[in-house]
Amino acid sequence: MATVLPRSVPQPVIATAESRKDAQNNMIGLEWHGKEDVRVVSRPKPLITEPKDAIIAITLTTVCGSDLHMYHAIPGMEKGDVLGHEFMGIVEDIGPEVTTLKRGDRVVVSAVISCGDCFYCRKEEYSLCDRSNPADQMDEIYGHRIAGIFGYSHLTGGFEGGQAEFARVPYADINCLKIPDDLKDEKVLFLSDIVCTGWHANELAQTGEGQSVVVWGAGPVGLLSLAWAKYRGAKNLIIVDCIPERLQLAHEKTGATALNFEVEKDLHKKIQQLMPGGPDAVIDAVGYRARSSLLHQVQQAINLETDSPSVINQAIMTCRKGGRIAVIGDYFGSANNFQIGAFMEKGITLTGSQVYVQRYWKKLLKIIQSGGIEPTFVITHRFPLSQAAEAYKQFDKKENQVIKILLVPDRLLQQQGSITASSPQTPTPAT
């Protein structure tokens, strides 16, 4: 019989977003200064601020697709915010109440900040944490607040992100995962977000042996969602996007049928031909920034909606009766012309949430360690952290066949000499 946890009134938020600063020592970090204006600057290092904190000397970080939301100025951004939510490194310092970590430990940091002890954390629904997000505005927008997230605007707490040399991690015991010495950083870095997010998409969509699955969006999250669907036994896979090199990579790595929505005249008909009756499960790995029709462009221009439901609508129309749709691409506000009739009449299950990183990462670490999946296939470019602003520009414009960018702190480049700091126009390609 399932254990029922008592529901209580949300506990007071006790996370402190603003870190104490080391006035004697600076670091470099990427700050947001306005729409499409990010700058690498020298700024004070963070210090232990609360007794459950850890300070992490970052060894590897990334530019994530959802970082582009901040890059393009979503609500809650403030000048000087440090971006980045996928990072890992070495524990440099710990607070007096940290019990599972010690200085020198090598850890991946969860993008989602959780307290580990509230009603939702005890249910392992970590991104719904009651206590880690001090932003009152979230209550007004959604009726409740979700967890804090690193580098993800002040609507999720205003926590400094990981596109920097050092980061402060609240509730370090629950938000840091120790990594075995035999695994390189690149193999485990994405446990901070997209490896777990891709798995979470499949959990929401309940993918499994012999099923047919369509993934909309061949960015890093979509590609990893597809890879996990194959790992979980799905036999008929389709990936939908418009970028040829991403579609090609998806086909090469998973055997999925790649459909370019700019080429296919009738995408719905094509999917029905390939999956008679429709897919068992559909994953939306695109989100609110999907290419919109003229109708939605007009509605967004005059503030009648914020998010386009175009991908969700296509998923509803394509999905088999009684099928499942998982929404893992980000949505923030409201959308008009939602296909609610087809959704209801076809008996479709529609689910979505931010990822429960800490629920999955120990299990997925073992799968990576055993060779069950190789997440590094999405990496295409590396930049020194000092060139992060240029990395954002290339990532945003999808230049040079970019899919996933790693940012390496310059101090490590100088110490290790493993890769050389390249010019912004010629980033070092992944091997």
N, C-alpha and C positions, 0 to 999 in steps of 0.2 A: 504494500500500500504506500502510495506516495506521501512523503512528509509535507505537511502544510505549514508554511511559515506564517506566523502571526503578522498581519499587516498593521503598521502603525503610521501615525502622522509622520511625514518626512522629517528626519532629524535635522538639526541646524547644520548649515554648511560650515565646515571648519577648515577647508582648504584655503591657503593663502596664496593668491596668484602672484603678487608682487614680491620678488626676491630681495633679500638683503644683498648689498653689493660690496665687492672688494675694492676699496678706493685705491689700493696700492698696485693692483694688477689688472691689466686689460686683456681682452681677447678680441678676435674678429668675429663678427656675426652679420647675418643678412637682415637688414631692417626694411620694413615697408614704409614708404614715404608718400604714397598716393597711387592712383590707378596706373598700372604698368610701370611703376617707379620703385624699384627695389635697389638697395645700396649696401655694399659690404663696407662696414665701418669698424672702427675700434671703439669698444665699449667695456665697462667694468665687468669682471667675472662675477657670476652669482655665488652666493655663500649659503650655507645651511641656514634656513629661515625657520623651519619647524622641526620638532624632534624626530619626525619620521622621514625626513628628507635624506636624499643622497645627492652628491655632486658627481656628475659624469664627465670625464674627459673624452670627448667624442672622437671616435676613430673613423666613422663612416656615416654619411647621411645621404639623403636623396632629394630630388624634386619629384613630388607626387602629383598626379593629375588633379587632385582636389586642391593642391596649393594654388592652382590657377584661379580658383574661386577668389582667394584673397588677393592675388595679383591683379585681378580685374575689379577689386573693391566691392566686396559684399558688405552689408551693414555690420557695424561693430568693429571695423578696422580703425586703428589709431596710429598716427605718425610715430615711428620708432618701434613698432611691434616687430619682434623677431619671429620669422616664419619657420616652418618645418616641423613635421610630426613623425617622420620615419628616421630613427637614428639608433646608434649603439655606441658603446665605448667601454672605458675602464672606470671603475668606482674610485674616485679620488678622495672623497670624504663622506662620512655618514653621520646622521644625527644620533643622539643618545638612545632613542627608542627603536632604531633599526636592528632587527634580530637575525635576519637571514643572509645579510651581505657583509662583506668586509672590504677594506681598501685593497685594491688590486684585482678584484673580481672583474671578469669580462662579462658584460651584460647587453642584452637587447632591451630597449625601453618601449613599453606599450604606447601607441599613439593616443589611446584613450586613458584618461586619468581616473582611477577608481579608488575608493576608500578601502574596499575589501570587507566591510563590516555592516553596511546598511542592508535594508530589506532586499534591494535589487542585487547587490553584490553577493549576498548569501544565496541567491538564486542563480548566480553566475551570469546575470544579465548586466555585465559590467558597464556598458555604455549608457545605462539608465541610472547610474549611481546618483543617489540623493545628496551626497555630501561634498562632491569635488568641484562643483561649478558655482562660484559666487555671483553669477550674473542674474540679477532680478529680472532683466528684460526677457529672458527666456520664458519665465512664467507667463508674462503678458502675451507673448507670441504664440506659444504652444499649449498653454494651460498648465504645463509642468516644465521643469528643466531637465535636460539630459546631462551627462557627465561632462567634466572639463576635458579639453583636448589641447595638446601642445600646439602652439603657433597657429591657432584657428579662429582668430578674432575674439573680441571681448564678449560675444554672445556665448562662447564656451569657456569663459573665464579670464581670457587675456593672459594665459600662461606663455612665458617665453618659449620659443620653439627650439628645434635641434639643428637648424642650419647655422651653426656656430661652433666654436671650439670647445665650449663647456655648456652644460645645462644642469639646472636644478630639477630633481624629480621628487615630487611629493609622494607620500605613501610608498616609499621605495620598495618595501618588502613585496607588495602586490604588483607593482608596476615595472619591476625589473626581472628579467629571466636570465639566469646564469647559463653561459654557453660553454660546452666542452672545448678543450684546447685543440682537438683534431679537426674542427670545422672552421674554415676561413670566414671572415666577416661577410663577404658577398653572399655566401650560401645561407646565412641566417638573418641578415639585416631585415629582410622583408617580413619576418615574423612580427615586426613592430606594427605592421598594417596589412599590406596587400596579400601576403600568403594566407593570413588568417581571414581577410575579407573575402578572398576567393572561396575559401572553404565555407565561410559563413553563408555566402550566396547559395551554395549547394545544400547546406543544412536547411535554409529557409525554403528552397525549392524542392527539398526532399528527393534529390536525384539519387539514382541507384542502379543496380544491375539491369542491363537490357533496356533502359529507358532511352527515349529520344529527347534531346535537349537543344534549345536554341539560345545562344548568347548574343545579345545586342551590345556591340562595342568591343573593339579589339585593342583597347589600351591595355596597360599592365594588369589592371584588375580583371578586365574581361578575358585576357589571355590566361591568367591564372585560374579564373573560374572555370574556363574551358578545360584546362589541364586537370583540375581536380574532378570535374565531371567524368573525364575519361578514367582517372584513377579509381573512382567510385563505381565504375562498371557500365557507364552509359555507352551504348553501342552506335547510336545514330546522332551525330553532332553537326550543328550548323553554327557558323560565326557570321555576323552581319556587321559590316563597316564600309567605309568608302576609301580607305587608304591601302593601296595595293600591297605594299611591303608588309604591313601588319597582317593582312589577310593571308599572304603567302606564308608568313611565319606560323600563323595559327594552323594552317593546313600541314606544314612540314612537321610541327611538333605533336600534333594530336590526330591528324588524319581527317579533321573536320572539313565539311564542305564549306567553302568560303563564298559568301554572296556579297557583291558590291551593290549597295542600294542605289548608287548613281547609274549603274549599268542595267540592273534588272528592271524591266518595264512594269512588271506586276510581282512585287516581292511576296505578297500574300499567296498568290497562285503558285509561285515557284516553291515556297516552303510546303504548301499542301501536296505538291507533286512529290517532293522528297520525303515528306512525312505524312502519308495519307491519314486524314482525320485530325492532323495537327500534333505538335509536340506535347509530350507529357509535362515538360517544365520549360519555362522561359526565364532567363536572367537578364534584367536590365542593368547593365554596367555602364550606362551612359549618363543618365540623370538630367537635371534641369537645363543643362547647356546644350542639349541636343539641337540639331539644326531644325528650325521652326518653319512652318508654312507662313505664307503672307498674313493669314488671319492672325496667327499667334504673334507675329512680329508687330502687327498693329496694336493688338491688345496689350502687349508688353510696353510698347512705346507710350501708350496713354494710361499706363498703370492700372489696367483692368486685370492683369495677372502678372505674376513674377516668373513662373516656371512653365515650360512647355510640356504637355503630357503626350507628345507625339510618339515616343518610344513605348510608353505604357499602353497607349491606345493600339498601336500595332501588335503589341504582345497579346492584348486581350482578343483582338480579332483573329490572331493566328493560333493561339493556344487551343488545344483540344478541350471539349466539354469536360468539366470536372478536373481540369488541369491546374497547374500551380505556377504562379509568377512571383519571382523574388526581385525586389527592388533594392539594389545595392549601390547604384549610382545616386549621387546626392541630389536631394530636393530640399528647398528651403521655405517656400511660401505657398502661393495658391495657383491653381491651374483651372482654366475654363475648358469646356467642350470635352470633358472626361467621359469616356464611353461607359457610363455607369450601367446602362441598360444591358449591354452585351456582357459586362462583368457579372451582373446579377443573374441574368437568364441562363448563362452558360455554366453557372455553378463553379466559377473559378475562385481559387484561393489566392489572395494577393497579400503578400507579407513584405516587410522591409524594416530595417533598423541599422544603426551604426553597428560596427562589428564588436563582438564580445571577445576581444583579443585574448584575455587571460584564460578564458574557458578552453581555448583550443591550443595555445602555443606549445605546451609541453608535448602533447600528442603529435603535433605537426613537426616539431623538432626531431622527434624519433623517426618520423617518416623520411625527413630530409637526410638524417644521419645514416639511415639504412639504404639510401639511394632510391627510395620510392618515387621521388619527384626531384627535379632539378630546377629550382626557381630562377637561377641566373640567366635563363634563356631570354628573359625580357630586357636584359641590360644591353644598351647600345653605345652609351657614351659615359666618359668620366671627365670631370672638370675639377681643378683645384677649387677649394672653397672661395678663394679670393676672386674667382671668376664666375661666381654664382649668378650675378645679374645677367651676364651673357647667356648662361645656361638657361635661365628663365625665358629669355627672348627666343632662343632656338626651340625650346620645348613648346612654348605657346604657339609659335608659327609652324611647328612640326617640320622644321628644317633638317636637312642631312639625315633623313630617315630615322629620326629620333623616336624611341619608344620609352626608354627609362634611363635617367641620368643619375650617376653617382657623384657625390661631392666629397672630395677627400681633403681634410684639413692640411694646409700648406706645411705645417710643422712636420707632418708625417712624410710628406713628399721629400722634404729636405733631409730627414733622418734616415729614411729607408732607401730613397733613390729608386724605388720599385717602378714608378712611372714618373715621367717628367712633366712638369707644368707646361701645358701646351698653350698656344695662343687661343683667344676666344673663338676665332674662326675655324680652328682645326683641333677640336677636342680629341683626346686620345680615345680611339674606339675600343669597345670591349673585346676581349679575346675569348 
